Amino acid sequence: MQTGEDPAEALLAQTRAFAEHCVAPRAARWHRQGQFCRNTLREAAALGLSGLQVPQAQGGLGLAFPVKVQMAECLAAADFGFALSIINTGNVAWKLSRDAAPEVAARHLPALLSGEKLGATALTEPRAGTDLAAIETTATKERNGWRLSGEKAWIVNAAAADLIVTFAQTEPGSGASGIAAFLVDATRPGFTRLPPPKITGPASIGTGSFRLDGYHVKGDEVMLPPGLAFRTILNDINGARTYVAAMCCGMVAAALRIVSDYGTRRKTFGQTLSQHQGWRWTLAETEVDLAAARALVSEAAKRVEAGADCRHQAAQAKIFATRMALRHLPALGQLMGAEGLRDHYPFGRHVEGARIAGLVDGTTEILLETLARRHIPKEGETR
Ligand SMILES: Cc1cc2nc3c(=O)[nH]c(=O)nc-3n(C[C@H](O)[C@H](O)[C@H](O)COP(=O)(O)OP(=O)(O)OC[C@H]3O[C@@H](n4cnc5c(N)ncnc54)[C@H](O)[C@@H]3O)c2cc1C
């Protein structure tokens, strides 16, 4: 970074260059070979991307949430899975800096910030997805800590993660109020990594599952106690919804650039594709929706940063951006003709990324319900 340069701008410029030169050219191979991108994640961490929100005093960059959102957009333009993977390690680093006992944070942060270790956050289980409060992994109090048993599934990075913020039920039957968050170290006894599911989406996301059989959590490894944990998830998830929406914008923007450029070179009926009105209107339609999605993302990001209530803004941004990506990415691919099927172009990968965007951190249906519920009159209220 040059003296006097804005650190956020400098980081975003580096991230753009990194996405273009290191992520995009490798992404097709990761996808084709079902490969997880371990080494490239280390390179991303070396730029500071896994410590973006961690305070400088704890070794991070201490940058604001809207910078993370822009980073997410830049990286997803190259590969959705890679972006979500580095962000999830960053999320664990940030949660450690915010929620963990200082000595626990100091012990683990350096390895997460250098990319030597990967992080994951595990709520979902084989029998509990959208209904988060229904998780069945139990946490039983024992001498000097807690004993965890249960199974987690569909977790970003769990195919390789070293440190996993794991949510478990401390009082079966108590629902949300009994849920607490614990730091789980994948190298300790009682942790078993399960074979990752074979999915049609990007392998770079590192989706995986694991089982805990009487895993012992030390007393100071409780990240969030019962009561506070669920409230914190509901708050943090608004940030996640916002950056996932930004990632959809990144994928669409990348596809738009590729198609626009191709349209100036490919000729049919004696003219370039861009000279055919019926061809170029799709680009304009995409630009309109992309601008609208970015405006929703920007509003939600500002509210997250300000600590304001942003449930509805984050839900609107994610619903709109996900649907925008699912609608426009196939249409943009179509504008390339057969050429768009070549696997060095991201159209297919990005469509799969957009499908995942519609599931993670609140499915489109659940977010619609969050917004729709405002229309039910409260008890005693007349309309
Ligand atoms: C690639 C990938 C990565 C993921 N990463 C993580 C991670 O890092 N950590 C983590 O904890 N989880 C993760 N998840 C899990 C994700 O959050 C869940 O898949 C999601 O919550 C949906 O749960 P489910 O798949 O069990 O769907 P289900 O709960 O079985 O629901 C099935 C469908 O029914 C709809 N539905 C359910 N209830 C209602 C209702 N009341 N009204 C209307 N529609 C309804 C849902 O929207 C969905 O479309 C990941 C998932 C994927 C695919």
The ligand as an SDF file (V2000), in Angstrom:
LIG
                    3D

 53 58  0  0  0  0  0  0  0  0999 V2000
  -23.6840  -25.3640   -0.5410 C   0  0  0  0  0  0  0  0  0  0  0  0
  -24.3030  -25.1700    0.8010 C   0  0  0  0  0  0  0  0  0  0  0  0
  -23.5430  -24.6070    1.8260 C   0  0  0  0  0  0  0  0  0  0  0  0
  -24.0960  -24.4500    3.1080 C   0  0  0  0  0  0  0  0  0  0  0  0
  -23.3250  -23.9440    4.1130 N   0  0  0  0  0  0  0  0  0  0  0  0
  -23.8050  -23.9230    5.3950 C   0  0  0  0  0  0  0  0  0  0  0  0
  -22.9510  -23.5270    6.4930 C   0  0  0  0  0  0  0  0  0  0  0  0
  -21.7920  -23.1350    6.2990 O   0  0  0  0  0  0  0  0  0  0  0  0
  -23.4510  -23.6040    7.7380 N   0  0  0  0  0  0  0  0  0  0  0  0
  -24.7290  -24.0250    8.0040 C   0  0  0  0  0  0  0  0  0  0  0  0
  -25.0910  -24.0940    9.1670 O   0  0  0  0  0  0  0  0  0  0  0  0
  -25.5460  -24.4050    6.9840 N   0  0  0  0  0  0  0  0  0  0  0  0
  -25.1180  -24.3540    5.6940 C   0  0  0  0  0  0  0  0  0  0  0  0
  -25.9310  -24.7450    4.6540 N   0  0  0  0  0  0  0  0  0  0  0  0
  -27.2810  -25.2090    4.9260 C   0  0  0  0  0  0  0  0  0  0  0  0
  -28.3560  -24.2500    4.4950 C   0  0  0  0  0  0  0  0  0  0  0  0
  -28.4300  -23.1780    5.4000 O   0  0  0  0  0  0  0  0  0  0  0  0
  -29.6630  -25.0640    4.4000 C   0  0  0  0  0  0  0  0  0  0  0  0
  -29.5710  -25.8770    3.2420 O   0  0  0  0  0  0  0  0  0  0  0  0
  -30.8600  -24.2100    4.3580 C   0  0  0  0  0  0  0  0  0  0  0  0
  -31.0920  -23.6280    5.6250 O   0  0  0  0  0  0  0  0  0  0  0  0
  -32.1050  -24.9920    3.9500 C   0  0  0  0  0  0  0  0  0  0  0  0
  -32.2510  -26.1200    4.7810 O   0  0  0  0  0  0  0  0  0  0  0  0
  -32.5720  -27.5350    4.1040 P   0  0  0  0  0  0  0  0  0  0  0  0
  -31.6710  -27.6900    2.9400 O   0  0  0  0  0  0  0  0  0  0  0  0
  -32.5110  -28.5530    5.1820 O   0  0  0  0  0  0  0  0  0  0  0  0
  -34.0380  -27.3820    3.5660 O   0  0  0  0  0  0  0  0  0  0  0  0
  -35.3810  -27.7620    4.3380 P   0  0  0  0  0  0  0  0  0  0  0  0
  -35.4050  -27.1180    5.6710 O   0  0  0  0  0  0  0  0  0  0  0  0
  -35.5660  -29.2440    4.2560 O   0  0  0  0  0  0  0  0  0  0  0  0
  -36.4620  -27.0660    3.3840 O   0  0  0  0  0  0  0  0  0  0  0  0
  -36.7160  -27.5800    2.0600 C   0  0  0  0  0  0  0  0  0  0  0  0
  -37.4010  -26.5090    1.2230 C   0  0  0  0  0  0  0  0  0  0  0  0
  -38.6400  -26.1490    1.8310 O   0  0  0  0  0  0  0  0  0  0  0  0
  -38.7020  -24.7730    2.0680 C   0  0  0  0  0  0  0  0  0  0  0  0
  -39.4070  -24.5510    3.3410 N   0  0  0  0  0  0  0  0  0  0  0  0
  -39.0900  -25.0600    4.5650 C   0  0  0  0  0  0  0  0  0  0  0  0
  -39.9260  -24.6090    5.4960 N   0  0  0  0  0  0  0  0  0  0  0  0
  -40.7860  -23.7610    4.8690 C   0  0  0  0  0  0  0  0  0  0  0  0
  -41.8810  -22.9260    5.2870 C   0  0  0  0  0  0  0  0  0  0  0  0
  -42.2300  -22.8490    6.5660 N   0  0  0  0  0  0  0  0  0  0  0  0
  -42.5550  -22.2170    4.3510 N   0  0  0  0  0  0  0  0  0  0  0  0
  -42.1830  -22.2610    3.0430 C   0  0  0  0  0  0  0  0  0  0  0  0
  -41.1570  -23.0120    2.5740 N   0  0  0  0  0  0  0  0  0  0  0  0
  -40.4690  -23.7480    3.4760 C   0  0  0  0  0  0  0  0  0  0  0  0
  -37.2460  -24.3170    2.1540 C   0  0  0  0  0  0  0  0  0  0  0  0
  -37.1220  -22.9320    1.8440 O   0  0  0  0  0  0  0  0  0  0  0  0
  -36.6040  -25.2100    1.1110 C   0  0  0  0  0  0  0  0  0  0  0  0
  -36.8110  -24.6560   -0.1730 O   0  0  0  0  0  0  0  0  0  0  0  0
  -25.4260  -24.8550    3.3520 C   0  0  0  0  0  0  0  0  0  0  0  0
  -26.2000  -25.3870    2.3010 C   0  0  0  0  0  0  0  0  0  0  0  0
  -25.6500  -25.5340    1.0420 C   0  0  0  0  0  0  0  0  0  0  0  0
  -26.4850  -26.1230   -0.0580 C   0  0  0  0  0  0  0  0  0  0  0  0
  1  2  1  0
  2  3  1  0
  2 52  2  0
  3  4  2  0
  4  5  1  0
  4 50  1  0
  5  6  2  0
  6  7  1  0
  6 13  1  0
  7  8  2  0
  7  9  1  0
  9 10  1  0
 10 11  2  0
 10 12  1  0
 12 13  2  0
 13 14  1  0
 14 15  1  0
 14 50  1  0
 15 16  1  0
 16 17  1  0
 16 18  1  0
 18 19  1  0
 18 20  1  0
 20 21  1  0
 20 22  1  0
 22 23  1  0
 23 24  1  0
 24 25  2  0
 24 26  1  0
 24 27  1  0
 27 28  1  0
 28 29  2  0
 28 30  1  0
 28 31  1  0
 31 32  1  0
 32 33  1  0
 33 34  1  0
 33 48  1  0
 34 35  1  0
 35 36  1  0
 35 46  1  0
 36 37  1  0
 36 45  1  0
 37 38  2  0
 38 39  1  0
 39 40  1  0
 39 45  2  0
 40 41  1  0
 40 42  2  0
 42 43  1  0
 43 44  2  0
 44 45  1  0
 46 47  1  0
 46 48  1  0
 48 49  1  0
 50 51  2  0
 51 52  1  0
 52 53  1  0
M  END
$$$$
